[in-house]
Amino acid sequence: MLKMDKFNNIKGFLAHEEGLFLYRLTKEYCLNGVAVEIGSYCGKSACYIGQACKENNTHLVTIDHHRGSEEQQLGQEYFDPEEFDYKKNRVDTLPTLLKNIRKHELDNFVKALVGDSASAAKNLEDNLDLVFIDGSHTFESARLDYASWKGKIRKGGILAIHDIYDTEADGGQAPKEIYEKALKENFELIERVNSLVALRLIG
């Protein structure tokens, strides 16, 4: 059973309730195959998903270029100097991700893939149990993530999308757009926790 506060101190933009939801989804749906995460950051969601994979003896592939999103760059609202490599003169969250995976003994169950989402989709297997989209929230990126991964989920598998906001005043609308598109393309909503939705492929 997952300790309630196990991953609370990991940097990230995921509420604990949402993390527990991802853990529960993975425990239920990723029994024999692979889960994929788009957008790793420092590994908070990867640890929730990875813990469930560890218990199920399955695995997670977490994909990120690790150069930060638009709002995490130098001088922007969510810039974090601890995640900035001053020698490379760019954001680099990979070391923190790997540290958190090791700290929680998930090395054998979480594989960090450095690169872009669309390229990774071309090289990873189909029939995925779960895909979690939480990458860049520009419309272009969200649309590309959805287009790249929707066809790789097995029938009955899960598409989870983070940061679904009902109005522009609450947050960006790109994740909501792909969520609404998925509902028209053989996915059904099974549950929502805060801004995280889980949809199941029904056809």
C-alpha positions in Angstrom: 0.0 0.0 0.0 1.4 3.4 -1.0 2.3 5.6 2.0 0.2 8.7 1.9 3.2 11.1 2.1 5.8 9.0 0.2 6.3 11.4 -2.7 5.1 14.7 -1.2 8.5 16.4 -1.2 9.2 15.8 -4.9 9.0 19.0 -7.0 6.1 19.1 -9.4 2.7 20.5 -10.3 0.7 17.4 -9.4 -1.6 17.4 -6.4 -1.2 14.5 -4.1 -4.8 13.4 -4.8 -3.9 13.3 -8.5 -0.8 11.3 -7.8 -2.8 8.7 -5.9 -5.3 8.6 -8.8 -2.4 7.8 -11.2 -1.2 5.2 -8.8 -4.6 3.6 -8.6 -5.1 3.7 -12.4 -1.8 2.0 -13.0 -2.4 -0.6 -10.4 -5.7 -1.5 -12.1 -4.9 -1.2 -15.8 -1.1 -1.8 -16.2 -1.0 -5.4 -15.2 1.0 -7.0 -18.0 2.3 -4.3 -20.2 3.7 -0.8 -20.4 2.7 2.7 -19.1 4.0 5.8 -20.9 4.3 9.3 -19.5 4.7 12.5 -21.6 6.4 15.1 -19.5 8.6 14.0 -16.6 9.9 17.2 -15.0 11.5 16.1 -11.7 9.7 12.8 -11.5 6.8 13.3 -9.1 4.1 11.6 -11.3 6.7 9.1 -12.5 7.2 7.9 -9.0 3.4 7.5 -8.4 3.1 5.5 -11.6 6.4 3.7 -11.1 5.4 2.6 -7.6 2.3 0.9 -9.0 4.4 -0.6 -11.8 6.8 -2.0 -9.3 4.0 -3.7 -7.4 2.6 -5.1 -10.6 6.1 -6.0 -12.0 5.4 -3.9 -15.1 7.2 -0.7 -16.2 6.9 3.0 -17.1 8.6 4.9 -19.9 8.8 8.6 -19.0 9.6 10.9 -21.9 10.9 14.5 -21.7 13.5 16.7 -23.4 14.3 18.0 -19.8 14.9 21.5 -21.0 11.8 22.8 -19.3 8.5 24.2 -20.6 8.1 27.7 -21.9 7.1 29.1 -18.5 10.1 27.4 -16.7 12.8 29.3 -18.7 15.1 31.9 -17.2 13.2 35.0 -16.3 9.8 33.2 -16.6 7.1 32.7 -13.9 8.1 29.1 -13.0 11.8 29.3 -13.4 13.7 27.3 -10.7 17.4 28.1 -10.4 18.0 24.6 -8.8 17.0 23.1 -12.2 19.2 25.3 -14.3 22.6 24.1 -15.6 24.7 27.2 -15.7 27.5 25.4 -17.6 25.1 24.4 -20.4 23.2 27.7 -19.9 19.8 25.9 -20.0 17.2 24.2 -17.8 18.1 20.5 -17.2 15.7 18.5 -15.0 17.1 15.1 -15.9 19.5 14.8 -12.9 16.7 15.5 -10.4 14.4 13.0 -12.1 17.1 10.3 -11.9 17.8 11.1 -8.3 14.2 10.7 -7.4 13.8 7.4 -9.2 16.9 6.1 -7.4 15.8 7.4 -4.0 12.5 5.6 -4.2 14.1 2.4 -5.6 12.3 2.4 -8.9 15.3 2.1 -11.2 14.2 -1.3 -12.5 10.6 -0.1 -13.2 11.0 3.5 -14.6 12.9 4.1 -17.8 13.7 7.8 -18.6 13.8 8.5 -22.3 15.3 11.8 -23.3 13.8 13.3 -26.4 10.6 14.6 -27.9 7.2 12.9 -27.7 6.5 12.4 -31.4 9.8 10.7 -32.1 9.5 8.4 -29.1 6.0 7.3 -30.2 7.5 6.1 -33.5 9.9 3.8 -31.6 7.9 2.4 -28.8 5.6 -0.6 -29.0 1.8 -0.4 -29.5 -0.9 -1.8 -27.2 0.1 0.4 -24.3 -1.9 -0.1 -21.0 -1.8 3.6 -20.0 -0.6 6.9 -21.6 -0.4 10.0 -19.4 -0.1 13.3 -21.3 1.4 16.1 -19.2 3.9 17.7 -21.5 4.0 21.2 -23.0 0.6 22.9 -22.8 0.8 24.9 -26.0 -2.0 23.9 -28.5 0.6 22.7 -31.0 2.4 20.4 -28.5 -0.8 19.1 -26.9 -2.3 18.3 -30.3 0.9 16.5 -31.4 1.1 14.5 -28.2 -2.5 13.3 -28.6 -2.1 12.5 -32.3 1.2 10.6 -31.7 -0.1 8.4 -28.8 -3.9 7.9 -29.2 -3.4 5.0 -31.6 -0.9 3.2 -29.4 -3.2 2.5 -26.6 -4.8 -1.0 -26.4 -8.6 -1.4 -26.4 -9.7 -1.0 -22.8 -6.5 1.0 -22.0 -6.2 4.4 -20.3 -5.5 7.9 -21.6 -4.9 10.3 -18.7 -4.6 14.0 -19.3 -3.5 16.6 -16.7 -4.4 20.2 -16.3 -8.0 20.2 -17.6 -9.4 23.6 -16.8 -13.0 24.6 -17.5 -12.3 28.2 -18.3 -9.3 30.3 -19.5 -9.4 32.1 -16.2 -8.6 28.8 -14.5 -5.8 27.8 -16.8 -4.6 27.0 -20.4 -7.1 25.3 -22.7 -4.9 23.1 -24.8 -5.3 20.0 -22.6 -9.0 20.5 -22.5 -9.1 20.7 -26.3 -7.5 17.2 -26.7 -9.7 15.8 -23.9 -12.8 16.9 -25.7 -11.4 15.5 -29.0 -10.7 12.2 -27.3 -14.3 12.0 -26.2 -15.4 12.1 -29.8 -12.9 9.4 -30.9 -13.8 6.3 -29.0 -12.6 7.3 -25.5 -15.0 7.5 -22.6 -14.5 9.4 -19.4 -14.2 7.0 -16.4 -13.2 9.4 -13.6 -11.8 12.9 -12.9 -9.8 14.0 -9.9 -9.1 17.8 -9.7 -7.6 18.7 -13.1 -6.7 15.1 -14.0 -9.0 13.0 -16.2 -8.9 9.4 -17.1 -10.5 8.0 -20.3 -10.8 4.5 -21.5 -10.5 3.4 -25.1 -13.7 1.6 -26.0 -13.3 0.9 -29.7 
